[in-house]
Amino acid sequence: MCLMTPKIARFLADQQPATPCLVVDLSIVAEQYQALHKALPTGRIHYAVKANPASAILTCLHQLGSYFDIASPGEIDLCLQAGIPAAKLSFGHTVKTARSIAYAHQKGLTLFAFDCLEELEKLAQHAPGCSVFCRLGVLNTGAEWPLSRKFGTTVEHAFTLLTKAHALGLKPAGLSFHVGSQQTHIEAYAEAIAQAAELYHRLDKEQNITLDFINMGGGFPTYYRTPIPAIDQFGQAITTAMQTHFPRHAPQILLEPGRYMVGSAGIVQTEVVLASHRGNREDEPRWVYLDIGRFGGLAETEGEAIRYAFQTPYDKTSTHYSPCILAGPSCDSMDVLYEKNPVPLPDELKTGDKLIILSTGAYVSTYCSTGFNGFPPLKEYYL
Ligand SMILES: *Cc1c(COP(=O)(O)O)cnc(C)c1O
C-alpha cells in the first residue's frame, strides 16, 4: 500500500526539510525486492536503474543479491561506484551509441539487448563475443505508461536476427519484452510469454540455438489511487504460462522491475504556493499550485497518465472535499498536473499548507529539470 511509513513521518517532523523534497524509506525497497523474489523464486531480478538511480537504493538492492539493468555509461558508472560488479549488469537498452557499447565492453559488461540488424552489427563490432538478447514488440494493453512502438521487433524478424547473431560471433542468449510500465493486466505477461516461447522452440528446432533466458522486463505496478493486483498474482500467471509453454526444460526467467521496486518507497513533500478560486468563480474547480510540477520531477503526469494520491493536514478532520485543478509552480502553462481529472482536496487547504504526494519513489527524482525558471532540482533523502 502507499501509506507514509512511520520512519518517513518521523523524519519530516524532526527535520522539517525544505520543500519540495523526496523522502525514500529503504526498508520498503527491501520489502518489495523480497516480495517479488518470493512471487517468482526462480526469476533473476535486474533492477531497472532508471527508475531511481540513487546510490542508497543501488547499495540496498546489491546487498539483497539483485542484478541491475542499465541504459547508459552514466548508469554503468553509478553501479560500479556502488560496488556492483560488471558481471551483474545488463545493458537492456536497444538504442546505444557505438561509444557506450565500447565503454560497457571495456568495463566488463557481457550482456546486451538489441532489436534490429544495425544495432546487432554495432554490438558485433564494439563488444565482440558478447551475449545478446532480442527484444520483441508486444502489446502494451493495460499499461498506464506504455513502452511499445519505439522498441521491439516481430517474432519473425527476431528469428532471423538471433540466427545472424550466431554468425556474427555473438552468443544468442535470450529474448526480452516489456509489457508496458504500470501494467495492471496480469494476462499481458502470459500473452507475451506465448510469443517468446514460439520463437524459443523454433530457434531450438530449426537452428539448434538454445536460448538461456526469457527476460520479462518490468511493468509490475505501484499502488497510486486505484487498486492493483498483488505481485503474487503476477508471479502465478507467469509461472503458469512458463509451465504451459515449457513442459520439459524451461529457460531462466529474468525480470527488470523499476517502478515496482521503488515507487511505493518514497513520498514527495510539497507546499501549496497558491490556492484560489480564480476569477471568483465558486462554481469552477479551485486552482492549487504546488511547489513541484511537471518540470520538478512529476513528468509522468504527462497526459495525466500516472495519477498520484495526496495526503493533506486535514484528512482526519475535513468533512468537505472539492475537486481541484493541480498545477506546478513554473511560468509554463504546460505545467499542469491534473485538470481533466481534478483531485478532490479538503476545502480547508490553503496557501502555505504542506501536502504529501504518495508513491513517488520511481520516475521522479531524475525526471527533474536542472533549474527551469530558477527552481532548484528536487532534494532527496534516503532513510
Ligand atoms: C524502464 C524499463 C524497465 C522498468 O520498467 P518498469 O515498468 O518501471 O518496471 C525495464 N526494462 C527496460 C528495458 C526499461 O526500459
The ligand as an SDF file (V2000), in Angstrom:
LIG
                    3D

 15 15  0  0  0  0  0  0  0  0999 V2000
   12.0810    1.2250  -17.9870 C   0  0  0  0  0  0  0  0  0  0  0  0
   12.4590   -0.1660  -18.2410 C   0  0  0  0  0  0  0  0  0  0  0  0
   12.2240   -1.1380  -17.2820 C   0  0  0  0  0  0  0  0  0  0  0  0
   11.4890   -0.8730  -15.9970 C   0  0  0  0  0  0  0  0  0  0  0  0
   10.1280   -0.7840  -16.2320 O   0  0  0  0  0  0  0  0  0  0  0  0
    9.0820   -0.6310  -15.0220 P   0  0  0  0  0  0  0  0  0  0  0  0
    7.7790   -0.5500  -15.6970 O   0  0  0  0  0  0  0  0  0  0  0  0
    9.4580    0.5880  -14.2750 O   0  0  0  0  0  0  0  0  0  0  0  0
    9.1970   -1.8340  -14.1980 O   0  0  0  0  0  0  0  0  0  0  0  0
   12.6520   -2.4270  -17.5560 C   0  0  0  0  0  0  0  0  0  0  0  0
   13.2920   -2.7240  -18.7020 N   0  0  0  0  0  0  0  0  0  0  0  0
   13.5390   -1.8060  -19.6490 C   0  0  0  0  0  0  0  0  0  0  0  0
   14.2530   -2.2050  -20.8800 C   0  0  0  0  0  0  0  0  0  0  0  0
   13.1280   -0.4950  -19.4660 C   0  0  0  0  0  0  0  0  0  0  0  0
   13.3600    0.4170  -20.4020 O   0  0  0  0  0  0  0  0  0  0  0  0
  1  2  1  0
  2  3  1  0
  2 14  2  0
  3  4  1  0
  3 10  2  0
  4  5  1  0
  5  6  1  0
  6  7  2  0
  6  8  1  0
  6  9  1  0
 10 11  1  0
 11 12  2  0
 12 13  1  0
 12 14  1  0
 14 15  1  0
M  END
$$$$
